[in-house]
Amino acid sequence: MRKYVGSLIGVDQGNEEVFSDFASGGDMWTGHGARERRKKVIFSEPFRSTPTVQVALSLWDVDQGANVRADIGTDKVTEKGFEMVFRTWSDTRVARVRLSWTAIGEVSSEDDWDLY
């Protein structure tokens, strides 16, 4: 369990299109080439320390003619932002993906002092 010092907890959230490969014939739709996509997210303001970030599928447009496979997650989480990661494999064909995210963590207060 993560415990935060102080009483100021911030929540930032968003909904981001990670890719749309259908119209352009991109790798995710054709099933050939790179099977991972990353999308950098910058928080609306920095957290005081590295926040906890949760991602979820909010749009998943896939071809019904193959098995449906996905792995979603986060990487490179810092006080200022993170990367959303979507992966698929084998014959899965994905037209487009949108991920929603929520970050929860300590935020600074105007009453905070930097003594040194």
N, C-alpha and C positions, 0 to 999 in steps of 0.2 A: 504494500500500500504506500502511496506517495502522500506525504504530509507537508502542508505548506505553512511557512512561518508568516505570522501577521494575518490581517483580516481582509486584505484586498485581493480578491480573486477575479480574474478577467476571463471572459468567454468571447472568442472570436469565431466566426463561422462563414462558410461560403459554399458555392456550388460552381464547379468549373468543368468546362468541356475539356477532356483530355485529348481526344482526337476524333476526327470524322473522316474515315478512309473510303466510304462507299462511293462518293461522287468522283474522287480522284483515282480510284483503283489502287489505293495504298496497300502496304504489306499486310495490315491486319485483315483487310477484306479479301485479298487474293490468297492469303494463307502462306505466302512465301516471303522470306526476308525477316527483318527484325520483328520479334513477337513481344516486345516490351515497349511501353511508352511511359514517359515521365513528364510531369507538369509541375513547374516551380510555383509555389504560393508564397507571397509576402504578407505577413500579418498587417492589420490596419495600424497597429503600433506595437513596438517590441514588448515582450514579456520581461519580467525581472530575472527569471531563470527559464530553463528549457521547459516548455509546457507539455502536457499530455495531448496527443492528437489522435483523433478517430476519423477514419474515412469510411464511406459507404457508397454503394452504387446508387445513383439517382436516375440514370438512364443507361440502358444496356440494349443495344440494337444488334441482334445476332442472327445469323443464317440458321434456319431450322433443319437444314439438311445434314448437319454434322453434330457431333457431341459438343455440348456447351461447357467450356472450361474457363476459369478465371482465377487469378490470384491478385488481390489488391492489398496495398499497404502504404507505409510511409518510409522515407529515408531522409537522412541528413537534416533531422529536426534541430533547430536552433531557436534562440530567443526571437529571431527576426522572421523566420519562415521555415519551410520544409519542401520536400518533393513528394508528390503523390505518385504511386507506381501502379501500373496495370500490366499484368502479364497474362498471356495465353499460350497454348502450345498445340501441337499435332494439327488436325484438320479443322479446328475451330475457326470460323470466319466471323469477324466482328466488324460491323459497319461503323459504329460510333459508341463512345462511352462518355458519360458525365459522372463525376464523383462529387459528393457533398462531403464537407469536412467540418469538424468542430475541434477547437483548441481551447484547453482549460489550463490556467496556470496563474502564478503570482504576477501581479502587476505593481509597478512603482506608484508611490503616493507623493504628492507635493510636499508632504511632511517628512519624507525620507531625507536624511543628511548624509553627505559624503564627508567623513571626518579626516580621511587621509588620502 
